[in-house]
Each structure stands twice: as C-alpha cells, then as structure tokens.
Amino acid sequence: MSVRTAVTALALGSSAYAQSYTLSNPELANFTIIDESFKEILGANASIELIYNATEPLFHEGPAYNVSGDTLYVSSNRITLPAGQVDASTSNQTIKLSVVKGISSEDVSAITVEQLSPSFNMPNGGAAHLGASGILWTAQGTKNATSGIYSIPDPVNNPDQSFPVVTSFFGNQFNSPNDVTVNPADNGTIWFTDPNYGSSQGLRNAPQLPPQVYRYDPASDSTRIAADGFEEPNGLAFNSAGDVLYVTDASKSDTNPTGTATIYAFDVITSPGTFVTNKRVFAYAPSGIPDGIKVDSKGNVWSGTGVGVVVWNAAGQMLGEISISGGVSNFGFGADESTVFVLDEELLWRVTLA
C-alpha cells in the first residue's frame, strides 16, 4: 500500500525544504515542514499510512487508545438515521461509538472496526483514565437524555458497560460536553469542556449554562467551573507537568467567519486550591478551527485544524503539519508518541515518527 515519494513543503514565506517520507496516499496526506525543528519531531523515516476506509464518518472524535488491547476507541460524526427511522430527540441523527482492533498491526487487512452499544447518548471526546485501563467519555446527550462524563472501566472485555461520573452542575444539565482529560498533577481530577454545539446541531434543548470548562474532583465528588469567557470551548489538554492548560475555542464557521478559532493557554496553580490563571492567546488555527488538542512530552502542542494536525512549540511558533485533505477534527497518540492516529471522517491514518 505504501509508496516512496518526495515531500516538498513551503515554509511560510521562506524557501522550500525537500524530504523523502513513506506516504501511502500522498494526494490526501502529507507532511508540511514550516520550521526546521519539525524534522526532528518527524525523524528520518516518518510515514503516513491509510489503515482503514469506512463507508460512514466513523472517525471523527475521541480517540482513546488502550495499550493492553491495542485498541482505539472513536466516535463518529453525526449520521442521519436511515429512511424510516425517526428520533425527534436527536433531530433524526445518531453518533456511533466504535472500537478499532489491532490498530498497530503491520497487516492493515487485519485491522477491524466494531460498533459498540454504550449506555450513554451521543458520545464525543474520550480519554484514558489516569493509572487505569479504563477510558472516560463525554456524552452530549439528547433532548430527552442527560449529558455528562461517563466511564468505561473495562473497555477491552466489557466495552458496553459504563457508569456516570458527573451529569449535572447544581441541578442544571450540561449543554453538550465535548472533550475530557485528566490532570496528572492535580490528584487525577477530570476536566472537560461544555460548548453549546448540541443545541445548535439539533441534539439538545436550549442551554441552561454558559459555555465553560469544568473540573470534577473524584475525591470529594465535587464539580466546579474552572474557566469561562469562551464562545465554544472545544478541546483541552495539559502539558506533562500539569501546570499549563490549553483550551481550543472554536466558534468560527462559514456562517460565522469572525468567530473564534483560537487556542488559549492558562497557568494552573494548586495551592491553595486549584485554579487557572494568566489566560493568553497561544495560537490561531491557520484554517478552519482548532479542535482536538494534545501536548507531547517536550511541550509541543498538537491540534486538529482545517489543514490537518498542526504542531506548535511551547512558545507558540508553528513548526509544521500533518497535512490532511479536508482537515482533521481529532487525533491521538498510540502507546507512545512515535505513533499518531489521525481521524479523517471515513478515513483512519496511522502516522509513524521515526
């Protein structure tokens, strides 16, 4: 499936770099080098391989990787119900949660996708539990079903068994939780974003709360607002030290061209109490909106955007892209940072950095 091809990448306004990498479909997925330091991230033998081609947009959000089962859990984009099926509570839409098995297999034909049946409604973002084999998932809910954060304790053996972690804030239903992560430096607290997408997309009723970022503390079973002042808080991630939080604010669209497409950074302070402070603009998406976001062990910030997965260093300098035709909503690392799984709606890509 793979071929060797030369990648010519134009730096912003500067001369072109030329590199050779392994690309299975160079017309759809490529590397764009903006700063020389991106070559160090890619390594000498980087590759992009198309590992699955679905007939529906199964690869949209999540994703959560489970190393023990070599499995990747992903949620689909909104899918219109088949003719004859009606569900007014979701405006005749559904979202599928799937597991990709054998995702690291060298034999692409051995990779399989199976649909799951969780007990929560309209899944979106997922993340691994801290120090556990389970995964967390956001549930956007429906007009009739509550939204919130859910846990799947044993995704390998019992992927359909889940339980609610938090489903309301002082009696108010969340709008449509979008992404979730765990802060390793804050005793395993669970942080999540709650934009208004569910209402605007016909999944939820009118919002009861502003679009905000929340912090749930399992030790005290308490939830509080961590940050507000967003238009549509979307993805979120901590650096490895847990002392910087990045949040993507994504309201820009074809009908709202001046909406936000910004990544904000916050400092996290933990004594006394845990708060975020010093909000600042970290970066602006070069195209589309910044969606899913991750921070690698060296402090580089990765985000899915309208051009693919863009990488910035900790100073906010854009280094390069995993350029994907049509853009990327989300992506995730595998067992380590040498593997990146890129979600491209019907297509699933495996990027190897070496």
Stockholm file with secondary structure:
# STOCKHOLM 1.0

chainA/1-354         MSVRTAVTALALGSSAYAQSYTLSNPELANFTIIDESFKEILGANASIELIYNATEPLFHEGPAYNVSGDTLYVSSNRITLPAGQVDASTSNQTIKLSVVKGISSEDVSAITVEQLSPSFNMPNGGAAHLGASGILWTAQGTKNATSGIYSIPDPVNNPDQSFPVVTSFFGNQFNSPNDVTVNPADNGTIWFTDPNYGSSQGLRNAPQLPPQVYRYDPASDSTRIAADGFEEPNGLAFNSAGDVLYVTDASKSDTNPTGTATIYAFDVITSPGTFVTNKRVFAYAPSGIPDGIKVDSKGNVWSGTGVGVVVWNAAGQMLGEISISGGVSNFGFGADESTVFVLDEELLWRVTLA
#=GR chainA/1-354 SS CCEEEEEEEECTTSCEEEEEEEESCTTTEEEEESSTHHHHHHCTTCEEEEEEECSSCCBSEEEEEETTTTEEEEECCCEECCTTCCCGGGTSEECCEEEEESTTCSCGGGCEEEECCCSSSSEEEEEECTTSSCEEEEECCCSSSCCEEEEESCTTTCTTCCEEEECCBTTBCCSCCCCEEEETTTTTEEEEEECSHHHHTTSSCSCSSCSEEEEEETTTTEEEEEECCCSSEEEEEECTTSCEEEEEEECCCSSCTTSCEEEEEEEEECTTSCEEEEEEEEEECSSSCCCSEEECTTSCEEEEETTEEEEECTTSCEEEEEEETTCCSCEEECSSTTEEEEEEBTEEEEEECC
#=GC SS_cons         CCEEEEEEEECTTSCEEEEEEEESCTTTEEEEESSTHHHHHHCTTCEEEEEEECSSCCBSEEEEEETTTTEEEEECCCEECCTTCCCGGGTSEECCEEEEESTTCSCGGGCEEEECCCSSSSEEEEEECTTSSCEEEEECCCSSSCCEEEEESCTTTCTTCCEEEECCBTTBCCSCCCCEEEETTTTTEEEEEECSHHHHTTSSCSCSSCSEEEEEETTTTEEEEEECCCSSEEEEEECTTSCEEEEEEECCCSSCTTSCEEEEEEEEECTTSCEEEEEEEEEECSSSCCCSEEECTTSCEEEEETTEEEEECTTSCEEEEEEETTCCSCEEECSSTTEEEEEEBTEEEEEECC
//
